[in-house]
């Protein structure tokens, strides 16, 4: 169980780095276009504070800190918190896939895909499989699956 907790922390670390890198890129582009980060209405692209990516980044950070704390718990407390973290990761994965799925549905509903769509991270999407939302959703799903395996194996007394 200890190795799976470390693997989960590693995947969450990757997700956190990816998400905050993406949010930083969004803020940089927004600032270049708008000259401020405080404008919310009448913007050329959405302010990153209003995008799902911003909130997903904090979801990754919360899950990462939680997974690091779990490493220090005793076995009984680890099992309980791994279950709660799994529920949190399920919610985060659902949120992320809802947003990535919205991009996929909108993109494949277009007649002219070369024009692209405005994705959930605020940028123009020409390939929905390379967006920050899709990659973040994949990392959230991977985290959730590692968490599920961890929960399942922790129920086995021989593990």
N, CA, C and O atoms as a DFTB+ gen file, in Angstrom:
636 C
 N C O
     1  1       0.828      -1.190       0.000
     2  2       0.000       0.000       0.000
     3  2       0.871       1.251       0.000
     4  3       0.493       2.276      -0.568
     5  1       2.027       1.167       0.632
     6  2       2.905       2.331       0.706
     7  2       3.382       2.745      -0.691
     8  3       3.442       3.935      -1.003
     9  1       3.724       1.749      -1.536
    10  2       4.177       2.081      -2.886
    11  2       3.062       2.680      -3.727
    12  3       3.306       3.577      -4.535
    13  1       1.842       2.192      -3.545
    14  2       0.724       2.771      -4.279
    15  2       0.428       4.187      -3.804
    16  3       0.058       5.045      -4.606
    17  1       0.584       4.438      -2.517
    18  2       0.417       5.812      -2.021
    19  2       1.462       6.734      -2.629
    20  3       1.165       7.881      -2.965
    21  1       2.686       6.236      -2.770
    22  2       3.744       7.042      -3.393
    23  2       3.465       7.249      -4.874
    24  3       3.682       8.338      -5.406
    25  1       2.977       6.191      -5.549
    26  2       2.625       6.325      -6.961
    27  2       1.503       7.340      -7.137
    28  3       1.545       8.168      -8.047
    29  1       0.504       7.275      -6.269
    30  2      -0.598       8.237      -6.324
    31  2      -0.078       9.659      -6.132
    32  3      -0.473      10.571      -6.859
    33  1       0.800       9.848      -5.162
    34  2       1.381      11.173      -4.933
    35  2       2.156      11.651      -6.157
    36  3       2.108      12.832      -6.501
    37  1       2.866      10.743      -6.811
    38  2       3.635      11.102      -7.998
    39  2       2.717      11.530      -9.139
    40  3       2.969      12.540      -9.796
    41  1       1.654      10.762      -9.375
    42  2       0.709      11.123     -10.442
    43  2       0.042      12.472     -10.126
    44  3      -0.142      13.303     -11.015
    45  1      -0.311      12.674      -8.870
    46  2      -0.911      13.951      -8.474
    47  2       0.085      15.102      -8.605
    48  3      -0.299      16.221      -8.948
    49  1       1.358      14.832      -8.332
    50  2       2.388      15.855      -8.530
    51  2       2.478      16.234     -10.006
    52  3       2.549      17.416     -10.343
    53  1       2.474      15.237     -10.882
    54  2       2.486      15.520     -12.326
    55  2       1.260      16.341     -12.727
    56  3       1.368      17.300     -13.491
    57  1       0.097      15.955     -12.205
    58  2      -1.125      16.686     -12.508
    59  2      -1.082      18.116     -12.013
    60  3      -1.527      19.035     -12.701
    61  1      -0.545      18.304     -10.817
    62  2      -0.446      19.646     -10.247
    63  2       0.499      20.517     -11.069
    64  3       0.188      21.672     -11.361
    65  1       1.639      19.968     -11.438
    66  2       2.598      20.714     -12.259
    67  2       1.966      21.069     -13.604
    68  3       2.055      22.209     -14.060
    69  1       1.324      20.078     -14.234
    70  2       0.686      20.322     -15.526
    71  2      -0.400      21.401     -15.411
    72  3      -0.451      22.324     -16.223
    73  1      -1.249      21.278     -14.416
    74  2      -2.370      22.205     -14.275
    75  2      -1.895      23.634     -14.005
    76  3      -2.396      24.582     -14.609
    77  1      -0.933      23.784     -13.103
    78  2      -0.470      25.146     -12.806
    79  2       0.349      25.727     -13.952
    80  3       0.339      26.940     -14.164
    81  1       1.054      24.883     -14.690
    82  2       1.739      25.352     -15.896
    83  2       0.703      25.861     -16.907
    84  3       0.883      26.920     -17.508
    85  1      -0.377      25.101     -17.087
    86  2      -1.432      25.498     -18.020
    87  2      -2.102      26.798     -17.579
    88  3      -2.364      27.679     -18.398
    89  1      -2.375      26.908     -16.291
    90  2      -3.000      28.131     -15.771
    91  2      -2.053      29.320     -15.948
    92  3      -2.492      30.417     -16.293
    93  1      -0.760      29.105     -15.715
    94  2       0.217      30.179     -15.921
    95  2       0.216      30.627     -17.374
    96  3       0.266      31.824     -17.655
    97  1       0.158      29.671     -18.305
    98  2       0.109      30.015     -19.725
    99  2      -1.156      30.812     -20.049
   100  3      -1.121      31.766     -20.827
   101  1      -2.276      30.405     -19.439
   102  2      -3.538      31.123     -19.653
   103  2      -3.440      32.559     -19.124
   104  3      -3.853      33.501     -19.802
   105  1      -2.897      32.723     -17.921
   106  2      -2.753      34.064     -17.361
   107  2      -1.820      34.920     -18.208
   108  3      -2.070      36.110     -18.399
   109  1      -0.744      34.318     -18.717
   110  2       0.195      35.067     -19.562
   111  2      -0.488      35.555     -20.831
   112  3      -0.343      36.718     -21.208
   113  1      -1.228      34.674     -21.489
   114  2      -1.938      35.059     -22.720
   115  2      -2.997      36.110     -22.416
   116  3      -3.166      37.065     -23.174
   117  1      -3.701      35.937     -21.320
   118  2      -4.743      36.898     -20.948
   119  2      -4.130      38.271     -20.674
   120  3      -4.658      39.291     -21.116
   121  1      -3.031      38.291     -19.957
   122  2      -2.382      39.563     -19.636
   123  2      -1.868      40.255     -20.898
   124  3      -1.979      41.475     -21.025
   125  1      -1.305      39.479     -21.837
   126  2      -0.825      40.065     -23.095
   127  2      -1.967      40.721     -23.874
   128  3      -1.782      41.774     -24.485
   129  1      -3.140      40.099     -23.852
   130  2      -4.273      40.630     -24.606
   131  2      -5.008      41.768     -23.884
   132  3      -5.422      42.750     -24.501
   133  1      -5.158      41.611     -22.574
   134  2      -5.995      42.556     -21.825
   135  2      -5.195      43.595     -21.045
   136  3      -5.741      44.640     -20.692
   137  1      -3.922      43.337     -20.768
   138  2      -3.106      44.280     -20.016
   139  2      -3.329      44.240     -18.515
   140  3      -2.746      45.041     -17.785
   141  1      -4.151      43.337     -18.047
   142  2      -4.447      43.176     -16.624
   143  2      -4.916      41.734     -16.396
   144  3      -5.311      41.044     -17.336
   145  1      -4.866      41.295     -15.149
   146  2      -5.425      39.979     -14.833
   147  2      -6.734      40.112     -14.059
   148  3      -7.337      39.109     -13.677
   149  1      -7.172      41.346     -13.827
   150  2      -8.336      41.592     -12.990
   151  2      -9.635      41.822     -13.768
   152  3     -10.699      41.961     -13.164
   153  1      -9.560      41.863     -15.071
   154  2     -10.747      42.087     -15.890
   155  2     -11.503      40.757     -16.048
   156  3     -10.910      39.730     -16.378
   157  1     -12.805      40.798     -15.810
   158  2     -13.610      39.580     -15.897
   159  2     -14.598      39.647     -17.062
   160  3     -14.830      38.636     -17.727
   161  1     -15.178      40.805     -17.318
   162  2     -16.206      40.947     -18.350
   163  2     -15.647      41.614     -19.604
   164  3     -14.665      42.355     -19.550
   165  1     -16.297      41.330     -20.737
   166  2     -15.943      41.931     -22.036
   167  2     -14.477      41.673     -22.398
   168  3     -13.762      42.591     -22.799
   169  1     -14.042      40.437     -22.255
   170  2     -12.662      40.054     -22.538
   171  2     -12.580      39.366     -23.901
   172  3     -13.551      38.767     -24.363
   173  1     -11.415      39.459     -24.537
   174  2     -11.204      38.768     -25.806
   175  2     -11.168      37.252     -25.600
   176  3     -11.704      36.498     -26.412
   177  1     -10.542      36.817     -24.523
   178  2     -10.567      35.411     -24.117
   179  2     -10.982      35.386     -22.651
   180  3     -10.822      36.384     -21.947
   181  1     -11.508      34.272     -22.186
   182  2     -11.954      34.232     -20.785
   183  2     -10.806      34.443     -19.805
   184  3      -9.695      33.961     -20.026
   185  1     -11.079      35.165     -18.727
   186  2     -10.102      35.305     -17.652
   187  2      -9.874      33.903     -17.071
   188  3     -10.843      33.192     -16.805
   189  1      -8.625      33.494     -16.870
   190  2      -8.353      32.153     -16.352
   191  2      -9.055      31.825     -15.035
   192  3      -9.298      30.655     -14.739
   193  1      -9.381      32.847     -14.243
   194  2     -10.089      32.604     -12.984
   195  2     -11.482      32.043     -13.253
   196  3     -12.075      31.409     -12.381
   197  1     -12.004      32.271     -14.447
   198  2     -13.345      31.800     -14.782
   199  2     -13.339      30.474     -15.543
   200  3     -14.392      30.007     -15.977
   201  1     -12.168      29.866     -15.707
   202  2     -12.091      28.615     -16.473
   203  2     -12.007      27.401     -15.545
   204  3     -11.519      27.515     -14.421
   205  1     -12.473      26.255     -16.001
   206  2     -12.390      25.026     -15.203
   207  2     -10.946      24.630     -14.879
   208  3     -10.685      24.021     -13.842
   209  1     -10.020      24.975     -15.761
   210  2      -8.612      24.615     -15.551
   211  2      -8.082      25.220     -14.251
   212  3      -7.322      24.580     -13.524
   213  1      -8.483      26.443     -13.971
   214  2      -8.048      27.130     -12.753
   215  2      -8.482      26.336     -11.517
   216  3      -7.691      26.118     -10.600
   217  1      -9.729      25.914     -11.505
   218  2     -10.252      25.179     -10.353
   219  2      -9.706      23.744     -10.304
   220  3      -9.502      23.190      -9.224
   221  1      -9.474      23.156     -11.469
   222  2      -8.858      21.835     -11.519
   223  2      -7.445      21.848     -10.960
   224  3      -7.018      20.885     -10.324
   225  1      -6.718      22.935     -11.195
   226  2      -5.358      23.055     -10.662
   227  2      -5.375      23.015      -9.137
   228  3      -4.535      22.364      -8.514
   229  1      -6.331      23.710      -8.549
   230  2      -6.428      23.682      -7.088
   231  2      -6.933      22.331      -6.585
   232  3      -6.576      21.902      -5.488
   233  1      -7.755      21.668      -7.381
   234  2      -8.169      20.307      -7.029
   235  2      -6.975      19.371      -6.981
   236  3      -6.848      18.567      -6.058
   237  1      -6.092      19.474      -7.979
   238  2      -4.868      18.670      -7.975
   239  2      -4.005      18.991      -6.752
   240  3      -3.483      18.088      -6.099
   241  1      -3.860      20.279      -6.450
   242  2      -3.022      20.686      -5.324
   243  2      -3.568      20.155      -3.998
   244  3      -2.806      19.660      -3.169
   245  1      -4.869      20.255      -3.798
   246  2      -5.484      19.735      -2.572
   247  2      -5.262      18.232      -2.469
   248  3      -4.885      17.728      -1.411
   249  1      -5.496      17.511      -3.575
   250  2      -5.309      16.057      -3.565
   251  2      -3.845      15.687      -3.323
   252  3      -3.562      14.715      -2.623
   253  1      -2.919      16.449      -3.893
   254  2      -1.494      16.179      -3.692
   255  2      -1.102      16.343      -2.228
   256  3      -0.450      15.469      -1.658
   257  1      -1.491      17.440      -1.627
   258  2      -1.163      17.678      -0.216
   259  2      -1.794      16.598       0.659
   260  3      -1.169      16.107       1.599
   261  1      -3.025      16.237       0.347
   262  2      -3.722      15.190       1.089
   263  2      -2.975      13.860       0.961
   264  3      -2.795      13.149       1.950
   265  1      -2.543      13.526      -0.255
   266  2      -1.832      12.250      -0.453
   267  2      -0.495      12.238       0.282
   268  3      -0.075      11.193       0.780
   269  1       0.180      13.387       0.357
   270  2       1.431      13.455       1.121
   271  2       1.175      13.257       2.609
   272  3       1.954      12.601       3.300
   273  1       0.081      13.825       3.095
   274  2      -0.256      13.674       4.511
   275  2      -0.596      12.228       4.838
   276  3      -0.257      11.734       5.914
   277  1      -1.264      11.548       3.914
   278  2      -1.638      10.148       4.127
   279  2      -0.399       9.278       4.330
   280  3      -0.450       8.305       5.082
   281  1       0.692       9.606       3.686
   282  2       1.923       8.816       3.817
   283  2       2.398       8.735       5.269
   284  3       3.073       7.775       5.639
   285  1       2.063       9.707       6.079
   286  2       2.530       9.763       7.471
   287  2       1.539       9.140       8.468
   288  3       1.857       9.006       9.650
   289  1       0.339       8.759       7.997
   290  2      -0.685       8.220       8.885
   291  2      -0.403       6.762       9.250
   292  3       0.347       6.073       8.558
   293  1      -1.015       6.301      10.350
   294  2      -0.963       4.871      10.674
   295  2      -1.889       4.122       9.706
   296  3      -2.668       4.743       8.982
   297  1      -1.798       2.796       9.697
   298  2      -2.494       1.994       8.693
   299  2      -4.014       2.179       8.713
   300  3      -4.629       2.277       7.652
   301  1      -4.615       2.228       9.871
   302  2      -6.064       2.380       9.960
   303  2      -6.506       3.733       9.406
   304  3      -7.480       3.823       8.659
   305  1      -5.786       4.769       9.778
   306  2      -6.118       6.112       9.307
   307  2      -5.833       6.235       7.807
   308  3      -6.537       6.961       7.105
   309  1      -4.806       5.533       7.309
   310  2      -4.504       5.535       5.871
   311  2      -5.670       4.983       5.073
   312  3      -6.072       5.558       4.061
   313  1      -6.214       3.853       5.541
   314  2      -7.332       3.229       4.825
   315  2      -8.518       4.182       4.733
   316  3      -9.123       4.329       3.672
   317  1      -8.841       4.818       5.835
   318  2      -9.974       5.737       5.871
   319  2      -9.742       6.931       4.944
   320  3     -10.619       7.291       4.160
   321  1      -8.567       7.538       5.035
   322  2      -8.293       8.724       4.218
   323  2      -8.090       8.375       2.745
   324  3      -8.392       9.190       1.873
   325  1      -7.589       7.189       2.461
   326  2      -7.490       6.771       1.062
   327  2      -8.876       6.656       0.439
   328  3      -9.067       6.983      -0.732
   329  1      -9.838       6.191       1.227
   330  2     -11.214       6.093       0.730
   331  2     -11.782       7.491       0.463
   332  3     -12.391       7.724      -0.581
   333  1     -11.585       8.415       1.397
   334  2     -12.070       9.786       1.205
   335  2     -11.369      10.479       0.041
   336  3     -11.997      11.206      -0.729
   337  1     -10.074      10.249      -0.079
   338  2      -9.334      10.824      -1.198
   339  2      -9.840      10.239      -2.512
   340  3      -9.933      10.948      -3.514
   341  1     -10.163       8.959      -2.511
   342  2     -10.721       8.332      -3.711
   343  2     -12.029       8.992      -4.131
   344  3     -12.267       9.201      -5.321
   345  1     -12.875       9.319      -3.163
   346  2     -14.132      10.007      -3.459
   347  2     -13.843      11.390      -4.046
   348  3     -14.478      11.802      -5.016
   349  1     -12.885      12.101      -3.456
   350  2     -12.492      13.421      -3.959
   351  2     -11.961      13.310      -5.392
   352  3     -12.291      14.138      -6.241
   353  1     -11.139      12.289      -5.662
   354  2     -10.585      12.108      -7.002
   355  2     -11.668      11.718      -8.007
   356  3     -11.597      12.102      -9.174
   357  1     -12.660      10.964      -7.561
   358  2     -13.788      10.641      -8.438
   359  2     -14.522      11.920      -8.825
   360  3     -14.860      12.119      -9.992
   361  1     -14.765      12.782      -7.846
   362  2     -15.446      14.056      -8.118
   363  2     -14.606      14.928      -9.058
   364  3     -15.132      15.522      -9.999
   365  1     -13.300      14.998      -8.796
   366  2     -12.413      15.784      -9.661
   367  2     -12.349      15.230     -11.067
   368  3     -12.335      15.985     -12.038
   369  1     -12.311      13.918     -11.180
   370  2     -12.282      13.273     -12.494
   371  2     -13.581      13.527     -13.254
   372  3     -13.562      13.793     -14.456
   373  1     -14.691      13.446     -12.559
   374  2     -15.991      13.708     -13.186
   375  2     -16.057      15.152     -13.690
   376  3     -16.492      15.402     -14.814
   377  1     -15.628      16.092     -12.860
   378  2     -15.594      17.505     -13.242
   379  2     -14.709      17.705     -14.470
   380  3     -15.101      18.383     -15.420
   381  1     -13.520      17.116     -14.449
   382  2     -12.569      17.290     -15.546
   383  2     -13.090      16.676     -16.843
   384  3     -12.977      17.283     -17.908
   385  1     -13.662      15.469     -16.756
   386  2     -14.163      14.823     -17.979
   387  2     -15.418      15.485     -18.506
   388  3     -15.666      15.460     -19.712
   389  1     -16.207      16.071     -17.638
   390  2     -17.362      16.835     -18.111
   391  2     -16.885      17.987     -18.989
   392  3     -17.445      18.229     -20.058
   393  1     -15.856      18.695     -18.541
   394  2     -15.338      19.834     -19.303
   395  2     -14.599      19.403     -20.561
   396  3     -14.787      19.999     -21.621
   397  1     -13.765      18.380     -20.458
   398  2     -13.061      17.882     -21.641
   399  2     -14.064      17.290     -22.631
   400  3     -13.925      17.459     -23.842
   401  1     -15.067      16.600     -22.108
   402  2     -16.103      16.026     -22.966
   403  2     -16.906      17.092     -23.687
   404  3     -17.288      16.907     -24.842
   405  1     -17.166      18.205     -23.019
   406  2     -17.868      19.323     -23.664
   407  2     -17.071      19.833     -24.855
   408  3     -17.637      20.132     -25.907
   409  1     -15.756      19.932     -24.689
   410  2     -14.894      20.350     -25.800
   411  2     -14.966      19.340     -26.944
   412  3     -15.082      19.721     -28.108
   413  1     -14.897      18.055     -26.607
   414  2     -14.938      17.014     -27.637
   415  2     -16.257      17.059     -28.407
   416  3     -16.269      16.994     -29.636
   417  1     -17.355      17.170     -27.682
   418  2     -18.672      17.204     -28.331
   419  2     -18.801      18.425     -29.226
   420  3     -19.270      18.324     -30.359
   421  1     -18.387      19.575     -28.717
   422  2     -18.475      20.797     -29.519
   423  2     -17.571      20.718     -30.744
   424  3     -17.969      21.112     -31.840
   425  1     -16.346      20.204     -30.558
   426  2     -15.396      20.117     -31.666
   427  2     -15.907      19.178     -32.762
   428  3     -15.862      19.519     -33.944
   429  1     -16.385      18.010     -32.372
   430  2     -16.845      17.053     -33.381
   431  2     -18.222      17.392     -33.925
   432  3     -18.678      16.746     -34.868
   433  1     -18.892      18.377     -33.364
   434  2     -20.150      18.871     -33.907
   435  2     -19.950      19.954     -34.946
   436  3     -20.908      20.364     -35.600
   437  1     -18.725      20.427     -35.111
   438  2     -18.427      21.485     -36.080
   439  2     -18.419      20.940     -37.499
   440  3     -18.019      19.800     -37.741
   441  1     -18.860      21.761     -38.422
   442  2     -18.723      21.388     -39.830
   443  2     -17.330      21.757     -40.327
   444  3     -16.747      21.037     -41.138
   445  1     -16.790      22.886     -39.838
   446  2     -15.459      23.340     -40.245
   447  2     -14.523      23.219     -39.042
   448  3     -14.386      24.167     -38.269
   449  1     -13.888      22.077     -38.879
   450  2     -13.017      21.849     -37.721
   451  2     -11.712      22.640     -37.804
   452  3     -11.048      22.844     -36.788
   453  1     -11.346      23.079     -38.988
   454  2     -10.109      23.847     -39.132
   455  2     -10.200      25.169     -38.374
   456  3      -9.181      25.690     -37.921
   457  1     -11.400      25.714     -38.231
   458  2     -11.574      26.977     -37.511
   459  2     -11.367      26.786     -36.013
   460  3     -10.965      27.718     -35.316
   461  1     -11.638      25.593     -35.522
   462  2     -11.463      25.305     -34.104
   463  2     -12.604      25.848     -33.262
   464  3     -13.554      26.438     -33.777
   465  1     -12.492      25.639     -31.965
   466  2     -13.479      26.122     -31.000
   467  2     -12.730      26.806     -29.863
   468  3     -11.516      26.651     -29.732
   469  1     -13.448      27.555     -29.050
   470  2     -12.866      28.099     -27.823
   471  2     -13.028      27.009     -26.769
   472  3     -14.146      26.681     -26.373
   473  1     -11.920      26.455     -26.321
   474  2     -11.948      25.352     -25.374
   475  2     -12.192      25.801     -23.945
   476  3     -12.322      26.992     -23.659
   477  1     -12.249      24.822     -23.055
   478  2     -12.547      25.126     -21.655
   479  2     -11.433      25.931     -20.984
   480  3     -11.665      26.569     -19.957
   481  1     -10.240      25.906     -21.548
   482  2      -9.159      26.700     -20.963
   483  2      -9.066      28.091     -21.579
   484  3      -8.174      28.865     -21.235
   485  1      -9.990      28.411     -22.495
   486  2     -10.035      29.760     -23.042
   487  2      -9.324      29.935     -24.360
   488  3      -9.477      30.976     -24.998
   489  1      -8.553      28.962     -24.791
   490  2      -7.832      29.077     -26.050
   491  2      -8.576      28.407     -27.188
   492  3      -9.544      27.676     -26.973
   493  1      -8.110      28.666     -28.413
   494  2      -8.695      28.035     -29.593
   495  2      -8.191      26.599     -29.662
   496  3      -6.994      26.344     -29.527
   497  1      -9.113      25.667     -29.872
   498  2      -8.794      24.241     -29.904
   499  2      -8.870      23.743     -31.337
   500  3      -9.905      23.861     -31.993
   501  1      -7.754      23.180     -31.820
   502  2      -7.734      22.550     -33.136
   503  2      -7.652      21.034     -33.008
   504  3      -7.981      20.314     -33.951
   505  1      -7.220      20.549     -31.861
   506  2      -7.182      19.117     -31.573
   507  2      -7.576      18.935     -30.111
   508  3      -6.775      19.222     -29.221
   509  1      -8.787      18.465     -29.845
   510  2      -9.256      18.379     -28.453
   511  2      -8.486      17.376     -27.598
   512  3      -8.618      17.386     -26.374
   513  1      -7.688      16.513     -28.217
   514  2      -6.926      15.525     -27.454
   515  2      -5.603      16.076     -26.923
   516  3      -4.900      15.390     -26.181
   517  1      -5.265      17.297     -27.295
   518  2      -4.026      17.913     -26.805
   519  2      -4.294      19.128     -25.914
   520  3      -3.373      19.880     -25.596
   521  1      -5.530      19.317     -25.520
   522  2      -5.867      20.471     -24.689
   523  2      -5.461      20.232     -23.239
   524  3      -5.345      19.084     -22.811
   525  1      -5.246      21.296     -22.486
   526  2      -4.976      21.137     -21.058
   527  2      -6.098      20.385     -20.342
   528  3      -5.843      19.621     -19.410
   529  1      -7.336      20.603     -20.779
   530  2      -8.473      19.921     -20.139
   531  2      -8.400      18.412     -20.341
   532  3      -8.605      17.644     -19.401
   533  1      -8.110      17.992     -21.560
   534  2      -8.060      16.554     -21.839
   535  2      -6.913      15.896     -21.082
   536  3      -7.086      14.826     -20.499
   537  1      -5.744      16.527     -21.088
   538  2      -4.584      15.961     -20.390
   539  2      -4.821      15.970     -18.885
   540  3      -4.507      14.991     -18.207
   541  1      -5.368      17.056     -18.353
   542  2      -5.695      17.121     -16.928
   543  2      -6.735      16.081     -16.540
   544  3      -6.620      15.443     -15.494
   545  1      -7.754      15.909     -17.385
   546  2      -8.783      14.903     -17.112
   547  2      -8.173      13.501     -17.115
   548  3      -8.539      12.658     -16.296
   549  1      -7.251      13.259     -18.033
   550  2      -6.581      11.952     -18.085
   551  2      -5.759      11.712     -16.820
   552  3      -5.755      10.604     -16.284
   553  1      -5.068      12.740     -16.343
   554  2      -4.280      12.592     -15.120
   555  2      -5.176      12.425     -13.892
   556  3      -4.838      11.673     -12.977
   557  1      -6.319      13.121     -13.866
   558  2      -7.275      12.924     -12.770
   559  2      -7.815      11.496     -12.795
   560  3      -7.939      10.860     -11.749
   561  1      -8.135      10.993     -13.986
   562  2      -8.641       9.626     -14.104
   563  2      -7.579       8.616     -13.672
   564  3      -7.889       7.655     -12.967
   565  1      -6.344       8.825     -14.086
   566  2      -5.261       7.931     -13.677
   567  2      -5.098       7.948     -12.153
   568  3      -4.914       6.901     -11.533
   569  1      -5.166       9.134     -11.562
   570  2      -5.083       9.252     -10.101
   571  2      -6.218       8.487      -9.436
   572  3      -6.005       7.773      -8.457
   573  1      -7.414       8.638      -9.966
   574  2      -8.570       7.942      -9.407
   575  2      -8.404       6.429      -9.523
   576  3      -8.723       5.702      -8.582
   577  1      -7.909       5.947     -10.661
   578  2      -7.721       4.501     -10.839
   579  2      -6.653       3.949      -9.889
   580  3      -6.828       2.867      -9.327
   581  1      -5.561       4.673      -9.708
   582  2      -4.536       4.253      -8.742
   583  2      -5.140       4.226      -7.343
   584  3      -4.865       3.319      -6.558
   585  1      -5.951       5.210      -7.040
   586  2      -6.617       5.264      -5.739
   587  2      -7.544       4.066      -5.544
   588  3      -7.586       3.477      -4.463
   589  1      -8.287       3.706      -6.592
   590  2      -9.179       2.544      -6.498
   591  2      -8.401       1.256      -6.244
   592  3      -8.796       0.443      -5.408
   593  1      -7.307       1.072      -6.958
   594  2      -6.474      -0.116      -6.753
   595  2      -5.928      -0.118      -5.334
   596  3      -5.901      -1.159      -4.679
   597  1      -5.503       1.020      -4.867
   598  2      -4.985       1.157      -3.506
   599  2      -6.056       0.776      -2.478
   600  3      -5.778       0.036      -1.534
   601  1      -7.263       1.274      -2.661
   602  2      -8.363       0.959      -1.739
   603  2      -8.676      -0.533      -1.779
   604  3      -8.865      -1.164      -0.739
   605  1      -8.728      -1.092      -2.986
   606  2      -9.041      -2.510      -3.139
   607  2      -7.988      -3.392      -2.467
   608  3      -8.324      -4.328      -1.742
   609  1      -6.720      -3.089      -2.711
   610  2      -5.650      -3.906      -2.153
   611  2      -5.509      -3.716      -0.646
   612  3      -5.083      -4.631       0.059
   613  1      -5.862      -2.537      -0.153
   614  2      -5.749      -2.312       1.296
   615  2      -6.777      -3.128       2.072
   616  3      -6.611      -3.358       3.270
   617  1      -7.831      -3.564       1.400
   618  2      -8.827      -4.426       2.056
   619  2      -8.315      -5.842       2.252
   620  3      -8.784      -6.576       3.122
   621  1      -7.328      -6.218       1.415
   622  2      -6.732      -7.547       1.525
   623  2      -5.734      -7.538       2.681
   624  3      -4.792      -6.746       2.671
   625  1      -5.918      -8.372       3.639
   626  2      -5.068      -8.370       4.833
   627  2      -3.626      -8.762       4.549
   628  3      -2.723      -8.404       5.305
   629  1      -3.403      -9.503       3.455
   630  2      -2.045      -9.941       3.116
   631  2      -1.237      -8.853       2.415
   632  3      -0.027      -8.991       2.235
   633  1      -1.901      -7.785       2.025
   634  2      -1.202      -6.731       1.284
   635  2      -0.499      -5.790       2.207
   636  3       0.141      -4.841       1.752
